[in-house]
Amino acid sequence: MQQAQEIALARVPGRIVHVDMELEHGVLVYEVFILTSENRLFEVEVLAKSGRILKIEEEDDED
């Protein structure tokens, strides 16, 4: 999990606020949620086995 967090932070600098582990289509994926210095929240999905980033997506603001 630590490696997935480092991979995610290398792509989206900021502070990790939450990490989930999910099974998607039979593949283990880490979902790393990062809050940037601009107060934008991103979800970075990282393949647990290879460390490859599957998706980076900005989460909707829930004011």
Predicted model as a PDB file, atoms N, CA, C, CB and O in Angstrom, pLDDT in the B-factor column:
MODEL        1                                                                  
ATOM      1  N   MET A   1       0.816  -1.195   0.000  1.00 88.00           N  
ATOM      2  CA  MET A   1       0.000   0.000   0.000  1.00 88.00           C  
ATOM      3  C   MET A   1       0.862   1.262   0.000  1.00 88.00           C  
ATOM      4  CB  MET A   1      -0.930  -0.004   1.200  1.00 88.00           C  
ATOM      5  O   MET A   1       0.507   2.249  -0.644  1.00 88.00           O  
ATOM      6  N   GLN A   2       1.973   1.243   0.702  1.00 93.00           N  
ATOM      7  CA  GLN A   2       2.872   2.392   0.758  1.00 93.00           C  
ATOM      8  C   GLN A   2       3.376   2.750  -0.641  1.00 93.00           C  
ATOM      9  CB  GLN A   2       4.058   2.101   1.696  1.00 93.00           C  
ATOM     10  O   GLN A   2       3.448   3.927  -0.995  1.00 93.00           O  
ATOM     11  N   GLN A   3       3.718   1.751  -1.421  1.00 95.00           N  
ATOM     12  CA  GLN A   3       4.211   1.990  -2.772  1.00 95.00           C  
ATOM     13  C   GLN A   3       3.122   2.617  -3.648  1.00 95.00           C  
ATOM     14  CB  GLN A   3       4.708   0.679  -3.397  1.00 95.00           C  
ATOM     15  O   GLN A   3       3.412   3.506  -4.449  1.00 95.00           O  
ATOM     16  N   ALA A   4       1.895   2.169  -3.505  1.00 96.00           N  
ATOM     17  CA  ALA A   4       0.776   2.746  -4.263  1.00 96.00           C  
ATOM     18  C   ALA A   4       0.596   4.215  -3.896  1.00 96.00           C  
ATOM     19  CB  ALA A   4      -0.536   1.960  -3.993  1.00 96.00           C  
ATOM     20  O   ALA A   4       0.325   5.042  -4.767  1.00 96.00           O  
ATOM     21  N   GLN A   5       0.744   4.542  -2.632  1.00 97.00           N  
ATOM     22  CA  GLN A   5       0.623   5.928  -2.196  1.00 97.00           C  
ATOM     23  C   GLN A   5       1.728   6.787  -2.797  1.00 97.00           C  
ATOM     24  CB  GLN A   5       0.661   6.013  -0.671  1.00 97.00           C  
ATOM     25  O   GLN A   5       1.469   7.904  -3.246  1.00 97.00           O  
ATOM     26  N   GLU A   6       2.943   6.281  -2.810  1.00 97.00           N  
ATOM     27  CA  GLU A   6       4.065   7.023  -3.387  1.00 97.00           C  
ATOM     28  C   GLU A   6       3.873   7.239  -4.888  1.00 97.00           C  
ATOM     29  CB  GLU A   6       5.382   6.282  -3.128  1.00 97.00           C  
ATOM     30  O   GLU A   6       4.167   8.318  -5.402  1.00 97.00           O  
ATOM     31  N   ILE A   7       3.384   6.223  -5.587  1.00 97.00           N  
ATOM     32  CA  ILE A   7       3.122   6.326  -7.023  1.00 97.00           C  
ATOM     33  C   ILE A   7       2.059   7.386  -7.281  1.00 97.00           C  
ATOM     34  CB  ILE A   7       2.676   4.962  -7.600  1.00 97.00           C  
ATOM     35  O   ILE A   7       2.205   8.209  -8.185  1.00 97.00           O  
ATOM     36  N   ALA A   8       0.993   7.368  -6.490  1.00 98.00           N  
ATOM     37  CA  ALA A   8      -0.091   8.338  -6.655  1.00 98.00           C  
ATOM     38  C   ALA A   8       0.398   9.762  -6.387  1.00 98.00           C  
ATOM     39  CB  ALA A   8      -1.259   7.997  -5.717  1.00 98.00           C  
ATOM     40  O   ALA A   8       0.070  10.680  -7.139  1.00 98.00           O  
ATOM     41  N   LEU A   9       1.178   9.950  -5.324  1.00 98.00           N  
ATOM     42  CA  LEU A   9       1.687  11.283  -4.988  1.00 98.00           C  
ATOM     43  C   LEU A   9       2.668  11.816  -6.029  1.00 98.00           C  
ATOM     44  CB  LEU A   9       2.359  11.253  -3.630  1.00 98.00           C  
ATOM     45  O   LEU A   9       2.791  13.029  -6.199  1.00 98.00           O  
ATOM     46  N   ALA A  10       3.364  10.923  -6.723  1.00 97.00           N  
ATOM     47  CA  ALA A  10       4.275  11.356  -7.777  1.00 97.00           C  
ATOM     48  C   ALA A  10       3.503  11.974  -8.943  1.00 97.00           C  
ATOM     49  CB  ALA A  10       5.124  10.175  -8.269  1.00 97.00           C  
ATOM     50  O   ALA A  10       4.019  12.854  -9.633  1.00 97.00           O  
ATOM     51  N   ARG A  11       2.284  11.522  -9.162  1.00 97.00           N  
ATOM     52  CA  ARG A  11       1.453  12.047 -10.256  1.00 97.00           C  
ATOM     53  C   ARG A  11       0.582  13.217  -9.826  1.00 97.00           C  
ATOM     54  CB  ARG A  11       0.573  10.949 -10.809  1.00 97.00           C  
ATOM     55  O   ARG A  11       0.351  14.145 -10.601  1.00 97.00           O  
ATOM     56  N   VAL A  12       0.093  13.170  -8.571  1.00 98.00           N  
ATOM     57  CA  VAL A  12      -0.776  14.229  -8.041  1.00 98.00           C  
ATOM     58  C   VAL A  12      -0.209  14.659  -6.683  1.00 98.00           C  
ATOM     59  CB  VAL A  12      -2.280  13.735  -7.907  1.00 98.00           C  
ATOM     60  O   VAL A  12      -0.517  14.049  -5.660  1.00 98.00           O  
ATOM     61  N   PRO A  13       0.617  15.708  -6.675  1.00 98.00           N  
ATOM     62  CA  PRO A  13       1.195  16.165  -5.406  1.00 98.00           C  
ATOM     63  C   PRO A  13       0.118  16.684  -4.456  1.00 98.00           C  
ATOM     64  CB  PRO A  13       2.236  17.260  -5.659  1.00 98.00           C  
ATOM     65  O   PRO A  13      -0.836  17.338  -4.877  1.00 98.00           O  
ATOM     66  N   GLY A  14       0.283  16.386  -3.187  1.00 98.00           N  
ATOM     67  CA  GLY A  14      -0.669  16.846  -2.189  1.00 98.00           C  
ATOM     68  C   GLY A  14      -0.582  16.000  -0.936  1.00 98.00           C  
ATOM     69  O   GLY A  14       0.467  15.442  -0.614  1.00 98.00           O  
ATOM     70  N   ARG A  15      -1.710  15.914  -0.227  1.00 98.00           N  
ATOM     71  CA  ARG A  15      -1.783  15.175   1.027  1.00 98.00           C  
ATOM     72  C   ARG A  15      -2.808  14.055   0.883  1.00 98.00           C  
ATOM     73  CB  ARG A  15      -2.151  16.117   2.212  1.00 98.00           C  
ATOM     74  O   ARG A  15      -3.946  14.288   0.475  1.00 98.00           O  
ATOM     75  N   ILE A  16      -2.394  12.847   1.220  1.00 98.00           N  
ATOM     76  CA  ILE A  16      -3.307  11.702   1.149  1.00 98.00           C  
ATOM     77  C   ILE A  16      -4.310  11.815   2.292  1.00 98.00           C  
ATOM     78  CB  ILE A  16      -2.525  10.344   1.221  1.00 98.00           C  
ATOM     79  O   ILE A  16      -3.940  11.953   3.458  1.00 98.00           O  
ATOM     80  N   VAL A  17      -5.594  11.752   1.926  1.00 97.00           N  
ATOM     81  CA  VAL A  17      -6.638  11.853   2.951  1.00 97.00           C  
ATOM     82  C   VAL A  17      -7.320  10.516   3.206  1.00 97.00           C  
ATOM     83  CB  VAL A  17      -7.674  12.885   2.542  1.00 97.00           C  
ATOM     84  O   VAL A  17      -7.939  10.324   4.253  1.00 97.00           O  
ATOM     85  N   HIS A  18      -7.210   9.584   2.247  1.00 96.00           N  
ATOM     86  CA  HIS A  18      -7.867   8.286   2.412  1.00 96.00           C  
ATOM     87  C   HIS A  18      -7.331   7.306   1.370  1.00 96.00           C  
ATOM     88  CB  HIS A  18      -9.413   8.427   2.287  1.00 96.00           C  
ATOM     89  O   HIS A  18      -6.992   7.696   0.253  1.00 96.00           O  
ATOM     90  N   VAL A  19      -7.260   6.038   1.749  1.00 97.00           N  
ATOM     91  CA  VAL A  19      -6.868   4.978   0.813  1.00 97.00           C  
ATOM     92  C   VAL A  19      -7.837   3.817   0.977  1.00 97.00           C  
ATOM     93  CB  VAL A  19      -5.389   4.512   1.057  1.00 97.00           C  
ATOM     94  O   VAL A  19      -8.093   3.359   2.090  1.00 97.00           O  
ATOM     95  N   ASP A  20      -8.369   3.350  -0.139  1.00 97.00           N  
ATOM     96  CA  ASP A  20      -9.234   2.168  -0.164  1.00 97.00           C  
ATOM     97  C   ASP A  20      -8.564   1.096  -1.002  1.00 97.00           C  
ATOM     98  CB  ASP A  20     -10.649   2.508  -0.727  1.00 97.00           C  
ATOM     99  O   ASP A  20      -7.740   1.390  -1.868  1.00 97.00           O  
ATOM    100  N   MET A  21      -8.926  -0.147  -0.737  1.00 96.00           N  
ATOM    101  CA  MET A  21      -8.498  -1.259  -1.573  1.00 96.00           C  
ATOM    102  C   MET A  21      -9.765  -1.936  -2.078  1.00 96.00           C  
ATOM    103  CB  MET A  21      -7.567  -2.269  -0.784  1.00 96.00           C  
ATOM    104  O   MET A  21     -10.624  -2.331  -1.289  1.00 96.00           O  
ATOM    105  N   GLU A  22      -9.877  -2.066  -3.394  1.00 96.00           N  
ATOM    106  CA  GLU A  22     -11.088  -2.634  -3.982  1.00 96.00           C  
ATOM    107  C   GLU A  22     -10.729  -3.725  -4.980  1.00 96.00           C  
ATOM    108  CB  GLU A  22     -11.926  -1.540  -4.665  1.00 96.00           C  
ATOM    109  O   GLU A  22      -9.640  -3.737  -5.555  1.00 96.00           O  
ATOM    110  N   LEU A  23     -11.667  -4.634  -5.169  1.00 96.00           N  
ATOM    111  CA  LEU A  23     -11.531  -5.659  -6.193  1.00 96.00           C  
ATOM    112  C   LEU A  23     -12.408  -5.233  -7.364  1.00 96.00           C  
ATOM    113  CB  LEU A  23     -11.934  -7.088  -5.651  1.00 96.00           C  
ATOM    114  O   LEU A  23     -13.635  -5.247  -7.263  1.00 96.00           O  
ATOM    115  N   GLU A  24     -11.777  -4.855  -8.475  1.00 89.00           N  
ATOM    116  CA  GLU A  24     -12.510  -4.412  -9.661  1.00 89.00           C  
ATOM    117  C   GLU A  24     -12.253  -5.392 -10.789  1.00 89.00           C  
ATOM    118  CB  GLU A  24     -12.096  -2.971 -10.078  1.00 89.00           C  
ATOM    119  O   GLU A  24     -11.120  -5.542 -11.248  1.00 89.00           O  
ATOM    120  N   HIS A  25     -13.307  -6.058 -11.233  1.00 91.00           N  
ATOM    121  CA  HIS A  25     -13.218  -7.037 -12.326  1.00 91.00           C  
ATOM    122  C   HIS A  25     -12.158  -8.097 -12.025  1.00 91.00           C  
ATOM    123  CB  HIS A  25     -12.895  -6.330 -13.661  1.00 91.00           C  
ATOM    124  O   HIS A  25     -11.424  -8.522 -12.917  1.00 91.00           O  
ATOM    125  N   GLY A  26     -12.085  -8.516 -10.761  1.00 94.00           N  
ATOM    126  CA  GLY A  26     -11.149  -9.551 -10.363  1.00 94.00           C  
ATOM    127  C   GLY A  26      -9.722  -9.076 -10.159  1.00 94.00           C  
ATOM    128  O   GLY A  26      -8.817  -9.889  -9.969  1.00 94.00           O  
ATOM    129  N   VAL A  27      -9.510  -7.751 -10.196  1.00 94.00           N  
ATOM    130  CA  VAL A  27      -8.159  -7.183 -10.055  1.00 94.00           C  
ATOM    131  C   VAL A  27      -8.143  -6.269  -8.820  1.00 94.00           C  
ATOM    132  CB  VAL A  27      -7.734  -6.384 -11.358  1.00 94.00           C  
ATOM    133  O   VAL A  27      -9.040  -5.448  -8.626  1.00 94.00           O  
ATOM    134  N   LEU A  28      -7.115  -6.429  -8.003  1.00 97.00           N  
ATOM    135  CA  LEU A  28      -6.976  -5.619  -6.800  1.00 97.00           C  
ATOM    136  C   LEU A  28      -6.453  -4.229  -7.159  1.00 97.00           C  
ATOM    137  CB  LEU A  28      -6.035  -6.306  -5.789  1.00 97.00           C  
ATOM    138  O   LEU A  28      -5.423  -4.093  -7.820  1.00 97.00           O  
ATOM    139  N   VAL A  29      -7.180  -3.194  -6.712  1.00 98.00           N  
ATOM    140  CA  VAL A  29      -6.842  -1.811  -7.047  1.00 98.00           C  
ATOM    141  C   VAL A  29      -6.828  -0.976  -5.770  1.00 98.00           C  
ATOM    142  CB  VAL A  29      -7.850  -1.223  -8.080  1.00 98.00           C  
ATOM    143  O   VAL A  29      -7.719  -1.096  -4.930  1.00 98.00           O  
ATOM    144  N   TYR A  30      -5.804  -0.125  -5.631  1.00 98.00           N  
ATOM    145  CA  TYR A  30      -5.775   0.859  -4.549  1.00 98.00           C  
ATOM    146  C   TYR A  30      -6.396   2.141  -5.069  1.00 98.00           C  
ATOM    147  CB  TYR A  30      -4.316   1.108  -4.030  1.00 98.00           C  
ATOM    148  O   TYR A  30      -6.065   2.604  -6.161  1.00 98.00           O  
ATOM    149  N   GLU A  31      -7.298   2.714  -4.282  1.00 97.00           N  
ATOM    150  CA  GLU A  31      -7.881   4.017  -4.594  1.00 97.00           C  
ATOM    151  C   GLU A  31      -7.310   5.003  -3.589  1.00 97.00           C  
ATOM    152  CB  GLU A  31      -9.462   3.986  -4.547  1.00 97.00           C  
ATOM    153  O   GLU A  31      -7.637   4.961  -2.403  1.00 97.00           O  
ATOM    154  N   VAL A  32      -6.454   5.890  -4.080  1.00 98.00           N  
ATOM    155  CA  VAL A  32      -5.762   6.850  -3.222  1.00 98.00           C  
ATOM    156  C   VAL A  32      -6.401   8.222  -3.433  1.00 98.00           C  
ATOM    157  CB  VAL A  32      -4.219   6.889  -3.532  1.00 98.00           C  
ATOM    158  O   VAL A  32      -6.421   8.740  -4.550  1.00 98.00           O  
ATOM    159  N   PHE A  33      -6.920   8.803  -2.360  1.00 98.00           N  
ATOM    160  CA  PHE A  33      -7.563  10.117  -2.433  1.00 98.00           C  
ATOM    161  C   PHE A  33      -6.576  11.165  -1.929  1.00 98.00           C  
ATOM    162  CB  PHE A  33      -8.893  10.149  -1.599  1.00 98.00           C  
ATOM    163  O   PHE A  33      -6.070  11.079  -0.810  1.00 98.00           O  
ATOM    164  N   ILE A  34      -6.314  12.162  -2.785  1.00 98.00           N  
ATOM    165  CA  ILE A  34      -5.296  13.173  -2.498  1.00 98.00           C  
ATOM    166  C   ILE A  34      -5.925  14.557  -2.550  1.00 98.00           C  
ATOM    167  CB  ILE A  34      -4.116  13.074  -3.499  1.00 98.00           C  
ATOM    168  O   ILE A  34      -6.634  14.895  -3.498  1.00 98.00           O  
ATOM    169  N   LEU A  35      -5.658  15.354  -1.519  1.00 98.00           N  
ATOM    170  CA  LEU A  35      -6.091  16.740  -1.474  1.00 98.00           C  
ATOM    171  C   LEU A  35      -4.898  17.609  -1.864  1.00 98.00           C  
ATOM    172  CB  LEU A  35      -6.644  17.126  -0.053  1.00 98.00           C  
ATOM    173  O   LEU A  35      -3.851  17.565  -1.219  1.00 98.00           O  
ATOM    174  N   THR A  36      -5.064  18.401  -2.927  1.00 97.00           N  
ATOM    175  CA  THR A  36      -3.971  19.243  -3.411  1.00 97.00           C  
ATOM    176  C   THR A  36      -3.908  20.547  -2.619  1.00 97.00           C  
ATOM    177  CB  THR A  36      -4.140  19.538  -4.914  1.00 97.00           C  
ATOM    178  O   THR A  36      -4.800  20.842  -1.824  1.00 97.00           O  
ATOM    179  N   SER A  37      -2.855  21.317  -2.841  1.00 96.00           N  
ATOM    180  CA  SER A  37      -2.707  22.609  -2.157  1.00 96.00           C  
ATOM    181  C   SER A  37      -3.782  23.605  -2.583  1.00 96.00           C  
ATOM    182  CB  SER A  37      -1.324  23.196  -2.432  1.00 96.00           C  
ATOM    183  O   SER A  37      -4.018  24.600  -1.898  1.00 96.00           O  
ATOM    184  N   GLU A  38      -4.435  23.335  -3.720  1.00 96.00           N  
ATOM    185  CA  GLU A  38      -5.544  24.193  -4.183  1.00 96.00           C  
ATOM    186  C   GLU A  38      -6.901  23.705  -3.650  1.00 96.00           C  
ATOM    187  CB  GLU A  38      -5.575  24.234  -5.728  1.00 96.00           C  
ATOM    188  O   GLU A  38      -7.952  24.149  -4.114  1.00 96.00           O  
ATOM    189  N   ASN A  39      -6.868  22.791  -2.677  1.00 96.00           N  
ATOM    190  CA  ASN A  39      -8.087  22.204  -2.094  1.00 96.00           C  
ATOM    191  C   ASN A  39      -8.935  21.460  -3.120  1.00 96.00           C  
ATOM    192  CB  ASN A  39      -8.924  23.290  -1.447  1.00 96.00           C  
ATOM    193  O   ASN A  39     -10.163  21.470  -3.042  1.00 96.00           O  
ATOM    194  N   ARG A  40      -8.280  20.817  -4.076  1.00 97.00           N  
ATOM    195  CA  ARG A  40      -8.970  19.966  -5.044  1.00 97.00           C  
ATOM    196  C   ARG A  40      -8.700  18.519  -4.640  1.00 97.00           C  
ATOM    197  CB  ARG A  40      -8.491  20.256  -6.528  1.00 97.00           C  
ATOM    198  O   ARG A  40      -7.579  18.164  -4.275  1.00 97.00           O  
ATOM    199  N   LEU A  41      -9.742  17.687  -4.711  1.00 98.00           N  
ATOM    200  CA  LEU A  41      -9.636  16.299  -4.297  1.00 98.00           C  
ATOM    201  C   LEU A  41      -9.574  15.401  -5.527  1.00 98.00           C  
ATOM    202  CB  LEU A  41     -10.821  15.905  -3.391  1.00 98.00           C  
ATOM    203  O   LEU A  41     -10.449  15.458  -6.392  1.00 98.00           O  
ATOM    204  N   PHE A  42      -8.538  14.576  -5.599  1.00 98.00           N  
ATOM    205  CA  PHE A  42      -8.368  13.654  -6.705  1.00 98.00           C  
ATOM    206  C   PHE A  42      -8.372  12.221  -6.205  1.00 98.00           C  
ATOM    207  CB  PHE A  42      -7.076  13.952  -7.459  1.00 98.00           C  
ATOM    208  O   PHE A  42      -7.891  11.929  -5.110  1.00 98.00           O  
ATOM    209  N   GLU A  43      -8.922  11.329  -7.023  1.00 98.00           N  
ATOM    210  CA  GLU A  43      -8.837   9.897  -6.773  1.00 98.00           C  
ATOM    211  C   GLU A  43      -7.880   9.316  -7.800  1.00 98.00           C  
ATOM    212  CB  GLU A  43     -10.248   9.206  -6.845  1.00 98.00           C  
ATOM    213  O   GLU A  43      -8.060   9.503  -9.003  1.00 98.00           O  
ATOM    214  N   VAL A  44      -6.863   8.610  -7.321  1.00 98.00           N  
ATOM    215  CA  VAL A  44      -5.897   7.960  -8.199  1.00 98.00           C  
ATOM    216  C   VAL A  44      -6.034   6.457  -7.979  1.00 98.00           C  
ATOM    217  CB  VAL A  44      -4.422   8.458  -7.919  1.00 98.00           C  
ATOM    218  O   VAL A  44      -5.849   5.969  -6.864  1.00 98.00           O  
ATOM    219  N   GLU A  45      -6.359   5.722  -9.050  1.00 97.00           N  
ATOM    220  CA  GLU A  45      -6.473   4.266  -8.962  1.00 97.00           C  
ATOM    221  C   GLU A  45      -5.170   3.638  -9.432  1.00 97.00           C  
ATOM    222  CB  GLU A  45      -7.673   3.743  -9.804  1.00 97.00           C  
ATOM    223  O   GLU A  45      -4.701   3.898 -10.540  1.00 97.00           O  
ATOM    224  N   VAL A  46      -4.590   2.800  -8.561  1.00 98.00           N  
ATOM    225  CA  VAL A  46      -3.303   2.163  -8.828  1.00 98.00           C  
ATOM    226  C   VAL A  46      -3.471   0.647  -8.751  1.00 98.00           C  
ATOM    227  CB  VAL A  46      -2.216   2.654  -7.824  1.00 98.00           C  
ATOM    228  O   VAL A  46      -3.997   0.125  -7.768  1.00 98.00           O  
ATOM    229  N   LEU A  47      -3.024  -0.049  -9.783  1.00 97.00           N  
ATOM    230  CA  LEU A  47      -3.059  -1.519  -9.767  1.00 97.00           C  
ATOM    231  C   LEU A  47      -2.133  -2.029  -8.672  1.00 97.00           C  
ATOM    232  CB  LEU A  47      -2.647  -2.111 -11.153  1.00 97.00           C  
ATOM    233  O   LEU A  47      -0.957  -1.668  -8.634  1.00 97.00           O  
ATOM    234  N   ALA A  48      -2.657  -2.860  -7.789  1.00 95.00           N  
ATOM    235  CA  ALA A  48      -1.865  -3.372  -6.666  1.00 95.00           C  
ATOM    236  C   ALA A  48      -0.700  -4.230  -7.148  1.00 95.00           C  
ATOM    237  CB  ALA A  48      -2.749  -4.183  -5.720  1.00 95.00           C  
ATOM    238  O   ALA A  48       0.391  -4.165  -6.581  1.00 95.00           O  
ATOM    239  N   LYS A  49      -0.917  -5.024  -8.175  1.00 95.00           N  
ATOM    240  CA  LYS A  49       0.107  -5.971  -8.621  1.00 95.00           C  
ATOM    241  C   LYS A  49       1.288  -5.295  -9.312  1.00 95.00           C  
ATOM    242  CB  LYS A  49      -0.507  -6.980  -9.555  1.00 95.00           C  
ATOM    243  O   LYS A  49       2.442  -5.642  -9.060  1.00 95.00           O  
ATOM    244  N   SER A  50       0.993  -4.320 -10.192  1.00 96.00           N  
ATOM    245  CA  SER A  50       2.062  -3.738 -11.009  1.00 96.00           C  
ATOM    246  C   SER A  50       2.428  -2.311 -10.637  1.00 96.00           C  
ATOM    247  CB  SER A  50       1.665  -3.773 -12.440  1.00 96.00           C  
ATOM    248  O   SER A  50       3.510  -1.841 -10.987  1.00 96.00           O  
ATOM    249  N   GLY A  51       1.542  -1.611  -9.930  1.00 96.00           N  
ATOM    250  CA  GLY A  51       1.799  -0.212  -9.620  1.00 96.00           C  
ATOM    251  C   GLY A  51       1.406   0.734 -10.744  1.00 96.00           C  
ATOM    252  O   GLY A  51       1.663   1.935 -10.664  1.00 96.00           O  
ATOM    253  N   ARG A  52       0.788   0.202 -11.784  1.00 97.00           N  
ATOM    254  CA  ARG A  52       0.374   1.043 -12.915  1.00 97.00           C  
ATOM    255  C   ARG A  52      -0.854   1.850 -12.529  1.00 97.00           C  
ATOM    256  CB  ARG A  52       0.081   0.180 -14.174  1.00 97.00           C  
ATOM    257  O   ARG A  52      -1.773   1.330 -11.895  1.00 97.00           O  
ATOM    258  N   ILE A  53      -0.869   3.129 -12.913  1.00 98.00           N  
ATOM    259  CA  ILE A  53      -2.017   3.987 -12.656  1.00 98.00           C  
ATOM    260  C   ILE A  53      -3.089   3.705 -13.690  1.00 98.00           C  
ATOM    261  CB  ILE A  53      -1.613   5.479 -12.675  1.00 98.00           C  
ATOM    262  O   ILE A  53      -2.841   3.768 -14.894  1.00 98.00           O  
ATOM    263  N   LEU A  54      -4.281   3.394 -13.212  1.00 96.00           N  
ATOM    264  CA  LEU A  54      -5.409   3.123 -14.097  1.00 96.00           C  
ATOM    265  C   LEU A  54      -6.185   4.388 -14.429  1.00 96.00           C  
ATOM    266  CB  LEU A  54      -6.335   2.104 -13.465  1.00 96.00           C  
ATOM    267  O   LEU A  54      -6.632   4.578 -15.560  1.00 96.00           O  
ATOM    268  N   LYS A  55      -6.339   5.249 -13.432  1.00 96.00           N  
ATOM    269  CA  LYS A  55      -7.206   6.402 -13.624  1.00 96.00           C  
ATOM    270  C   LYS A  55      -6.854   7.479 -12.613  1.00 96.00           C  
ATOM    271  CB  LYS A  55      -8.688   6.003 -13.500  1.00 96.00           C  
ATOM    272  O   LYS A  55      -6.516   7.194 -11.464  1.00 96.00           O  
ATOM    273  N   ILE A  56      -6.941   8.737 -13.073  1.00 98.00           N  
ATOM    274  CA  ILE A  56      -6.846   9.890 -12.185  1.00 98.00           C  
ATOM    275  C   ILE A  56      -8.080  10.719 -12.467  1.00 98.00           C  
ATOM    276  CB  ILE A  56      -5.508  10.719 -12.403  1.00 98.00           C  
ATOM    277  O   ILE A  56      -8.346  11.100 -13.606  1.00 98.00           O  
ATOM    278  N   GLU A  57      -8.836  10.995 -11.401  1.00 97.00           N  
ATOM    279  CA  GLU A  57     -10.089  11.731 -11.623  1.00 97.00           C  
ATOM    280  C   GLU A  57     -10.313  12.695 -10.476  1.00 97.00           C  
ATOM    281  CB  GLU A  57     -11.296  10.760 -11.761  1.00 97.00           C  
ATOM    282  O   GLU A  57     -10.102  12.368  -9.308  1.00 97.00           O  
ATOM    283  N   GLU A  58     -10.748  13.902 -10.842  1.00 97.00           N  
ATOM    284  CA  GLU A  58     -11.070  14.881  -9.813  1.00 97.00           C  
ATOM    285  C   GLU A  58     -12.452  14.586  -9.272  1.00 97.00           C  
ATOM    286  CB  GLU A  58     -10.990  16.324 -10.363  1.00 97.00           C  
ATOM    287  O   GLU A  58     -13.403  14.390 -10.029  1.00 97.00           O  
ATOM    288  N   GLU A  59     -12.550  14.558  -7.946  1.00 92.00           N  
ATOM    289  CA  GLU A  59     -13.829  14.288  -7.308  1.00 92.00           C  
ATOM    290  C   GLU A  59     -14.666  15.556  -7.321  1.00 92.00           C  
ATOM    291  CB  GLU A  59     -13.632  13.770  -5.861  1.00 92.00           C  
ATOM    292  O   GLU A  59     -14.130  16.664  -7.289  1.00 92.00           O  
ATOM    293  N   ASP A  60     -15.981  15.389  -7.368  1.00 84.00           N  
ATOM    294  CA  ASP A  60     -16.898  16.526  -7.337  1.00 84.00           C  
ATOM    295  C   ASP A  60     -16.859  17.202  -5.984  1.00 84.00           C  
ATOM    296  CB  ASP A  60     -18.324  16.082  -7.663  1.00 84.00           C  
ATOM    297  O   ASP A  60     -16.759  16.539  -4.951  1.00 84.00           O  
ATOM    298  N   ASP A  61     -16.938  18.526  -5.990  1.00 64.00           N  
ATOM    299  CA  ASP A  61     -16.955  19.308  -4.752  1.00 64.00           C  
ATOM    300  C   ASP A  61     -18.328  19.166  -4.110  1.00 64.00           C  
ATOM    301  CB  ASP A  61     -16.618  20.814  -5.023  1.00 64.00           C  
ATOM    302  O   ASP A  61     -19.346  19.418  -4.754  1.00 64.00           O  
ATOM    303  N   GLU A  62     -18.359  18.766  -2.854  1.00 58.00           N  
ATOM    304  CA  GLU A  62     -19.624  18.545  -2.148  1.00 58.00           C  
ATOM    305  C   GLU A  62     -19.833  19.630  -1.093  1.00 58.00           C  
ATOM    306  CB  GLU A  62     -19.648  17.141  -1.491  1.00 58.00           C  
ATOM    307  O   GLU A  62     -19.807  19.348   0.105  1.00 58.00           O  
ATOM    308  N   ASP A  63     -20.039  20.860  -1.535  1.00 45.00           N  
ATOM    309  CA  ASP A  63     -20.251  21.978  -0.596  1.00 45.00           C  
ATOM    310  C   ASP A  63     -21.635  21.932  -0.022  1.00 45.00           C  
ATOM    311  CB  ASP A  63     -20.022  23.324  -1.280  1.00 45.00           C  
ATOM    312  O   ASP A  63     -21.997  22.789   0.785  1.00 45.00           O  
TER     313      ASP A  63                                                      
ENDMDL                                                                          
END                                                                             
